[in-house]
């Protein structure tokens, strides 16, 4: 924490980091704090957490299948018309009713699964799905952090543009007043006054454009973080601090096997393997036990119902015998699916190595472009300062001063564009090397 932090805030029970507020209740965040906030409160991150919770509940649901299942039923009947039975008794046709006016039944049944291969495999699979959801959450957080970092840097750029172009605007206004005074005393021409006025207009345009850019980038940053767009927010890291954290010789990171994409694919392969086991388990017998109890009341008068009850226990066995090759065909499909995933794994290994090489090359190129742009800005600034001194001493024209200022402004824009590209290429490198 820096000494600028006025007080600590833990919004919405936030404990993962301390966020500081200025006296105006504006939330001020570093880049790391912004990324941490986004991975906790970003909309996509929250939904990814819900997916993990759903997967864990699915484990409980699957586990419950193998636990005792108890159900109860109850009925009450009033027979409006009792069906008559017609039968031959002693050579004569007899008609009589089989039933009572009222009947009521209460029953309970308990079932316990004793053996089911699919259940055992399904229980393992549900736990692997939790891991898959956790992998998805990790990948989502990586994407969120990259998006937040990119827009955070743009917000820092806009903040410095506002500062620089405001300084330029104020300096041009001062030069304008001095030039106007010289003109009124016959020491400058009217074209000099008009030329400086054009410089003021251009500085003002750049200043207002920078302010609009800051408003836009801060709105995007708030949305990316999951922060209320209507609440004030400020970035505390400047571009110099952000770029200084990029090491001269970036770490190559770990091997491709630690990359989230590779680990997610391995999890999918585990699920496919369990799917094959489940297909094999479908050919195994299923055994379960049950117990039931029935209590029945019958009669033609509600006050004189006759009660009777019964109970039974037993085992239920289901043995698959012949499926006409259906299960065999399904098993072969599952195995072919695993073969495809193995090919995808080898392809992903090469793809990740390729991405690592591309990211390394792009980062080196971006670093060189940044260094060149930085030197160009220093040179353009020195040239402008000398031109300004010459103009004040009457040794350079206002047109020359304007041209040198335009060159300096172009150098500023080019430098910050190169800085943005350098920062983004470093983010891509971190992502490619599993360091983000």
C-alpha positions as CSV (number, residue, x, y, z in Angstrom):
1,X,0.0,0.0,0.0
2,X,1.2,3.5,-0.7
3,X,1.0,6.5,1.6
4,X,-1.7,7.9,-0.6
5,X,-4.2,5.4,0.8
6,X,-6.6,7.3,3.1
7,X,-8.6,4.5,4.5
8,X,-9.3,0.8,3.8
9,X,-12.6,-0.4,2.4
10,X,-13.8,-3.9,2.1
11,X,-16.9,-3.6,-0.1
12,X,-19.4,-6.4,0.0
13,X,-17.3,-8.3,2.6
14,X,-14.2,-8.0,0.3
15,X,-11.3,-9.5,2.1
16,X,-8.9,-10.4,-0.7
17,X,-7.3,-6.9,-0.9
18,X,-7.6,-3.4,0.5
19,X,-9.0,-0.7,-1.7
20,X,-8.4,2.9,-0.9
21,X,-10.8,5.8,-1.1
22,X,-9.9,9.4,-1.5
23,X,-11.6,12.0,0.6
24,X,-14.2,12.5,-2.1
25,X,-15.2,8.9,-1.8
26,X,-13.7,8.1,-5.1
27,X,-12.4,4.5,-5.2
28,X,-8.7,4.5,-6.2
29,X,-7.3,1.2,-7.4
30,X,-3.9,-0.1,-8.5
31,X,-3.8,-2.5,-11.5
32,X,-3.5,-5.5,-9.2
33,X,-6.4,-4.4,-7.1
34,X,-8.6,-3.8,-10.2
35,X,-7.8,-7.3,-11.5
36,X,-8.5,-8.9,-8.1
37,X,-11.8,-7.0,-7.8
38,X,-12.8,-8.2,-11.3
39,X,-12.1,-11.8,-10.6
40,X,-14.2,-11.6,-7.5
41,X,-17.1,-9.4,-8.6
42,X,-17.0,-9.5,-12.4
43,X,-20.2,-10.8,-14.0
44,X,-18.5,-13.6,-15.8
45,X,-16.5,-14.6,-12.8
46,X,-19.6,-14.7,-10.6
47,X,-21.3,-17.0,-13.1
48,X,-18.2,-19.2,-13.3
49,X,-18.4,-19.5,-9.5
50,X,-22.1,-20.5,-9.8
51,X,-21.1,-23.2,-12.3
52,X,-18.7,-24.7,-9.7
53,X,-21.4,-24.6,-7.1
54,X,-23.8,-26.3,-9.5
55,X,-21.2,-29.0,-10.3
56,X,-20.7,-29.6,-6.6
57,X,-24.4,-30.0,-6.0
58,X,-24.5,-32.4,-8.9
59,X,-22.0,-34.6,-7.0
60,X,-24.5,-34.6,-4.0
61,X,-27.3,-35.4,-6.4
62,X,-25.4,-38.4,-7.9
63,X,-24.3,-39.6,-4.4
64,X,-27.9,-39.6,-3.3
65,X,-28.8,-42.1,-5.9
66,X,-26.9,-44.8,-4.0
67,X,-28.5,-43.9,-0.7
68,X,-31.8,-45.3,0.6
69,X,-34.9,-43.9,-1.2
70,X,-38.1,-43.8,0.7
71,X,-41.5,-42.9,-0.7
72,X,-45.0,-42.9,0.7
73,X,-48.5,-42.9,-1.0
74,X,-52.0,-42.6,0.2
75,X,-55.4,-42.9,-1.4
76,X,-59.1,-42.5,-0.4
77,X,-61.9,-43.7,-2.7
78,X,-65.6,-43.4,-2.7
79,X,-67.1,-45.8,-5.2
80,X,-70.1,-44.2,-6.9
81,X,-70.9,-47.3,-8.8
82,X,-69.4,-50.7,-8.0
83,X,-68.8,-53.0,-10.9
84,X,-70.9,-56.2,-10.7
85,X,-69.4,-59.6,-11.5
86,X,-71.4,-62.1,-13.5
87,X,-70.7,-65.8,-12.9
88,X,-72.2,-69.3,-13.3
89,X,-72.8,-70.9,-10.0
90,X,-74.8,-74.2,-9.7
91,X,-76.0,-73.9,-13.3
92,X,-77.4,-70.5,-12.6
93,X,-76.2,-67.0,-13.6
94,X,-75.4,-65.0,-10.5
95,X,-74.6,-61.3,-10.3
96,X,-72.9,-59.8,-7.3
97,X,-70.7,-56.8,-6.4
98,X,-67.0,-57.1,-5.7
99,X,-66.0,-54.1,-3.7
100,X,-67.1,-51.7,-1.0
101,X,-68.4,-48.2,-1.0
102,X,-65.2,-46.8,0.6
103,X,-61.6,-47.8,0.5
104,X,-58.4,-46.1,1.7
105,X,-54.8,-47.2,1.4
106,X,-51.6,-46.0,2.9
107,X,-48.3,-47.4,1.6
108,X,-44.6,-46.9,2.1
109,X,-41.6,-48.3,0.2
110,X,-37.9,-48.2,0.7
111,X,-35.4,-48.9,-2.0
112,X,-31.6,-49.4,-1.7
113,X,-29.2,-49.7,-4.6
114,X,-26.8,-52.6,-3.9
115,X,-24.8,-52.6,-7.1
116,X,-24.8,-50.6,-10.3
117,X,-21.6,-50.1,-12.2
118,X,-23.0,-47.0,-13.9
119,X,-23.7,-45.4,-10.6
120,X,-20.1,-45.9,-9.4
121,X,-18.7,-44.4,-12.6
122,X,-21.2,-41.6,-12.6
123,X,-20.1,-40.7,-9.1
124,X,-16.5,-40.4,-10.2
125,X,-17.6,-38.4,-13.3
126,X,-19.5,-35.9,-11.3
127,X,-16.4,-35.1,-9.3
128,X,-14.4,-34.7,-12.5
129,X,-17.0,-32.2,-13.7
130,X,-16.3,-30.1,-10.6
131,X,-12.7,-30.0,-11.7
132,X,-13.8,-29.0,-15.2
133,X,-15.9,-26.1,-13.8
134,X,-12.9,-25.0,-11.7
135,X,-10.7,-25.0,-14.8
136,X,-13.4,-22.9,-16.6
137,X,-13.4,-20.5,-13.7
138,X,-9.6,-20.2,-13.9
139,X,-9.6,-19.6,-17.6
140,X,-12.4,-17.0,-17.2
141,X,-10.3,-15.2,-14.6
142,X,-7.3,-15.1,-16.9
143,X,-9.4,-13.6,-19.7
144,X,-10.9,-11.1,-17.2
145,X,-7.5,-10.0,-15.9
146,X,-6.2,-9.5,-19.4
147,X,-9.2,-7.4,-20.4
148,X,-9.0,-5.3,-17.2
149,X,-5.3,-4.8,-17.5
150,X,-5.6,-3.6,-21.1
151,X,-8.3,-1.1,-20.4
152,X,-6.6,0.0,-17.2
153,X,-3.5,0.9,-19.2
154,X,-5.7,2.9,-21.7
155,X,-7.2,4.8,-18.7
156,X,-3.7,5.6,-17.5
157,X,-2.8,6.8,-21.0
158,X,-5.9,9.0,-21.1
159,X,-5.1,10.4,-17.7
160,X,-1.6,11.4,-18.8
161,X,-2.9,12.8,-22.1
162,X,-5.2,15.1,-20.2
163,X,-2.3,16.3,-18.1
164,X,0.1,16.9,-21.1
165,X,-2.4,18.4,-23.4
166,X,-3.7,20.7,-20.7
167,X,-0.2,21.8,-20.0
168,X,0.4,22.4,-23.7
169,X,-2.9,24.4,-23.9
170,X,-2.0,26.6,-21.0
171,X,1.5,27.2,-22.5
172,X,0.1,28.1,-25.9
173,X,-2.4,30.5,-24.2
174,X,0.6,32.2,-22.5
175,X,2.5,32.4,-25.8
176,X,-0.6,33.8,-27.4
177,X,-0.9,36.6,-24.9
178,X,2.8,37.4,-25.2
179,X,2.7,37.3,-29.0
180,X,-0.4,39.5,-29.0
181,X,1.3,42.0,-26.8
182,X,4.3,42.1,-29.1
183,X,2.0,42.6,-32.1
184,X,0.3,45.5,-30.4
185,X,3.7,47.1,-29.9
186,X,4.6,46.4,-33.6
187,X,7.2,43.7,-32.8
188,X,5.2,40.8,-34.2
189,X,3.1,40.3,-37.3
190,X,-0.6,39.4,-37.2
191,X,0.1,36.1,-38.9
192,X,2.1,35.1,-35.8
193,X,-0.9,35.8,-33.6
194,X,-3.2,33.8,-35.9
195,X,-0.7,30.9,-36.1
196,X,-0.5,30.7,-32.3
197,X,-4.3,30.9,-32.1
198,X,-4.4,27.8,-34.4
199,X,-2.0,26.1,-32.0
200,X,-4.4,26.9,-29.1
201,X,-7.3,25.4,-31.0
202,X,-5.4,22.2,-31.7
203,X,-4.2,21.9,-28.1
204,X,-7.8,22.4,-26.9
205,X,-9.1,19.8,-29.3
206,X,-6.5,17.2,-28.1
207,X,-7.3,18.1,-24.5
208,X,-11.1,17.7,-24.9
209,X,-10.6,14.5,-26.9
210,X,-8.4,13.1,-24.1
211,X,-11.1,13.9,-21.5
212,X,-13.7,12.1,-23.6
213,X,-11.4,9.1,-24.0
214,X,-10.9,9.0,-20.3
215,X,-14.6,9.0,-19.7
216,X,-15.1,6.1,-22.1
217,X,-12.2,4.0,-20.9
218,X,-13.3,4.4,-17.2
219,X,-16.8,3.3,-18.1
220,X,-15.3,0.2,-19.8
221,X,-13.0,-0.5,-16.9
222,X,-15.9,-0.3,-14.4
223,X,-17.9,-2.7,-16.5
224,X,-15.0,-5.1,-16.8
225,X,-14.5,-5.0,-13.0
226,X,-18.2,-5.5,-12.2
227,X,-18.1,-2.1,-10.6
228,X,-21.1,0.3,-10.6
229,X,-20.7,2.6,-13.6
230,X,-22.3,5.5,-11.8
231,X,-19.8,5.3,-8.9
232,X,-16.5,7.3,-9.2
233,X,-13.3,5.3,-9.8
234,X,-9.7,6.4,-10.3
235,X,-6.6,4.5,-11.5
236,X,-3.6,5.1,-9.3
237,X,-0.8,3.5,-11.4
238,X,0.7,5.6,-14.2
239,X,2.1,4.2,-17.4
240,X,5.7,4.6,-16.2
241,X,5.0,2.4,-13.1
242,X,3.2,-0.2,-15.2
243,X,5.9,-0.5,-17.8
244,X,8.7,-0.5,-15.2
245,X,7.2,-3.8,-13.9
246,X,8.0,-5.5,-17.2
247,X,11.2,-7.4,-16.7
248,X,14.1,-6.9,-19.1
249,X,14.4,-10.6,-19.6
250,X,10.9,-12.1,-19.0
251,X,10.6,-15.5,-17.4
252,X,9.9,-18.3,-19.8
253,X,7.3,-19.7,-17.4
254,X,6.6,-23.3,-16.9
255,X,6.1,-25.9,-19.7
256,X,2.9,-26.2,-21.7
257,X,1.6,-28.8,-19.3
258,X,0.8,-26.1,-16.7
259,X,-1.2,-24.1,-19.2
260,X,-4.9,-23.9,-18.3
261,X,-6.0,-24.9,-21.9
262,X,-3.8,-28.1,-21.6
263,X,-5.1,-28.9,-18.1
264,X,-8.7,-28.4,-19.3
265,X,-8.2,-30.8,-22.2
266,X,-6.7,-33.4,-19.8
267,X,-9.9,-33.1,-17.7
268,X,-12.0,-33.6,-20.8
269,X,-10.0,-36.8,-21.5
270,X,-10.6,-38.0,-18.0
271,X,-14.3,-37.5,-18.5
272,X,-14.2,-39.4,-21.9
273,X,-12.3,-42.2,-20.1
274,X,-15.1,-42.4,-17.5
275,X,-17.6,-42.4,-20.3
276,X,-16.0,-45.5,-21.7
277,X,-16.1,-47.2,-18.3
278,X,-19.7,-46.3,-18.0
279,X,-20.5,-47.8,-21.4
280,X,-18.8,-51.0,-20.2
281,X,-20.7,-50.9,-16.9
282,X,-24.0,-51.0,-18.8
283,X,-23.3,-54.7,-19.5
284,X,-23.1,-55.5,-15.8
285,X,-26.1,-56.6,-13.7
286,X,-27.9,-54.2,-11.4
287,X,-29.0,-55.3,-7.9
288,X,-31.2,-53.5,-5.5
289,X,-33.2,-54.3,-2.4
290,X,-36.7,-53.1,-1.4
291,X,-39.2,-53.2,1.4
292,X,-42.8,-52.1,1.3
293,X,-45.7,-51.9,3.7
294,X,-49.4,-51.4,2.9
295,X,-52.3,-50.5,5.2
296,X,-55.8,-50.7,3.7
297,X,-59.3,-49.9,5.1
298,X,-62.5,-51.1,3.4
299,X,-66.2,-50.8,4.1
300,X,-69.6,-49.6,3.2
301,X,-69.8,-47.2,6.1
302,X,-67.1,-44.8,7.2
303,X,-67.7,-45.6,10.8
304,X,-67.2,-49.3,10.3
305,X,-64.2,-49.7,8.1
306,X,-62.3,-52.9,8.1
307,X,-58.5,-52.6,8.2
308,X,-55.9,-54.9,6.8
309,X,-52.2,-54.6,6.1
310,X,-49.3,-56.3,4.4
311,X,-45.5,-56.1,4.1
312,X,-42.9,-57.5,1.8
313,X,-39.2,-57.4,1.3
314,X,-37.2,-58.5,-1.6
315,X,-34.3,-58.2,-4.1
316,X,-34.5,-56.9,-7.7
317,X,-31.9,-58.1,-10.2
318,X,-31.6,-56.8,-13.8
319,X,-29.2,-58.6,-16.1
320,X,-28.6,-57.2,-19.7
321,X,-28.2,-60.2,-22.0
322,X,-28.3,-59.2,-25.6
323,X,-28.5,-55.8,-27.2
324,X,-28.0,-56.8,-30.9
325,X,-24.6,-55.0,-30.9
326,X,-25.9,-51.7,-29.8
327,X,-23.7,-51.4,-26.7
328,X,-20.7,-52.6,-28.7
329,X,-21.2,-49.9,-31.3
330,X,-21.7,-47.3,-28.6
331,X,-18.5,-48.4,-26.8
332,X,-16.5,-48.1,-30.1
333,X,-17.8,-44.5,-30.5
334,X,-16.6,-43.6,-27.1
335,X,-13.2,-45.0,-27.7
336,X,-12.9,-43.2,-31.0
337,X,-13.8,-40.0,-29.2
338,X,-10.9,-40.6,-26.8
339,X,-8.6,-41.2,-29.8
340,X,-9.7,-37.8,-31.2
341,X,-8.9,-36.1,-27.9
342,X,-5.4,-37.7,-27.8
343,X,-4.8,-36.1,-31.3
344,X,-6.1,-32.8,-30.0
345,X,-3.8,-33.0,-27.0
346,X,-0.7,-33.5,-29.3
347,X,-2.0,-30.6,-31.5
348,X,-2.5,-28.4,-28.5
349,X,1.0,-29.0,-27.2
350,X,2.4,-27.8,-30.6
351,X,-0.1,-24.9,-30.6
352,X,1.0,-23.7,-27.2
353,X,4.6,-23.9,-28.1
354,X,3.9,-21.9,-31.2
355,X,2.0,-19.3,-29.2
356,X,4.9,-19.1,-26.8
357,X,7.3,-18.4,-29.6
358,X,5.0,-15.8,-31.3
359,X,4.5,-14.1,-27.9
360,X,8.2,-13.9,-27.3
361,X,8.9,-12.5,-30.7
362,X,6.1,-10.0,-30.5
363,X,7.2,-8.8,-27.1
364,X,10.8,-8.3,-28.3
365,X,9.5,-6.3,-31.3
366,X,7.2,-4.2,-29.1
367,X,10.0,-3.5,-26.7
368,X,12.2,-2.2,-29.6
369,X,9.4,-0.1,-31.0
370,X,8.8,1.4,-27.6
371,X,12.5,2.3,-27.1
372,X,12.6,3.9,-30.5
373,X,9.4,5.9,-29.8
374,X,10.7,7.0,-26.5
375,X,13.9,8.3,-28.0
376,X,11.9,10.0,-30.8
377,X,9.8,11.8,-28.2
378,X,12.8,13.0,-26.4
379,X,14.3,14.4,-29.6
380,X,11.1,16.0,-30.7
381,X,10.7,17.6,-27.3
382,X,14.2,19.1,-27.4
383,X,13.6,20.4,-30.9
384,X,10.3,22.0,-29.8
385,X,12.0,23.6,-26.7
386,X,14.7,25.1,-28.9
387,X,12.1,26.4,-31.5
388,X,10.1,28.0,-28.7
389,X,13.2,29.7,-27.3
390,X,14.1,30.9,-30.8
391,X,10.5,32.2,-31.4
392,X,10.5,34.2,-28.2
393,X,13.8,35.7,-29.2
394,X,12.6,36.5,-32.7
395,X,14.9,34.0,-34.4
396,X,12.1,31.6,-35.6
397,X,8.7,32.1,-37.2
398,X,5.4,31.0,-35.7
399,X,4.9,28.6,-38.5
400,X,8.2,26.9,-37.6
401,X,7.1,26.7,-34.0
402,X,3.7,25.2,-35.0
403,X,5.4,22.6,-37.2
404,X,7.7,21.6,-34.3
405,X,4.8,21.4,-31.9
406,X,2.9,19.2,-34.3
407,X,5.9,16.9,-34.6
408,X,6.2,16.7,-30.8
409,X,2.4,15.9,-30.5
410,X,2.8,13.2,-33.1
411,X,5.7,11.8,-31.2
412,X,3.7,11.8,-28.0
413,X,0.8,9.9,-29.7
414,X,3.3,7.5,-31.3
415,X,5.1,6.9,-28.0
416,X,1.9,6.1,-26.1
417,X,0.7,3.9,-28.9
418,X,4.0,2.0,-28.7
419,X,3.7,1.9,-24.9
420,X,0.2,0.4,-25.2
421,X,1.4,-2.2,-27.7
422,X,4.4,-3.1,-25.5
423,X,2.2,-3.5,-22.4
424,X,-0.4,-5.6,-24.3
425,X,2.3,-7.8,-25.8
426,X,3.6,-8.4,-22.3
427,X,0.1,-9.5,-21.2
428,X,0.0,-11.8,-24.2
429,X,3.3,-13.2,-23.2
430,X,2.2,-13.8,-19.7
431,X,-0.9,-15.5,-20.9
432,X,1.0,-17.7,-23.4
433,X,3.5,-18.8,-20.7
434,X,0.8,-19.4,-18.0
435,X,1.9,-16.5,-15.8
436,X,-1.2,-14.3,-16.0
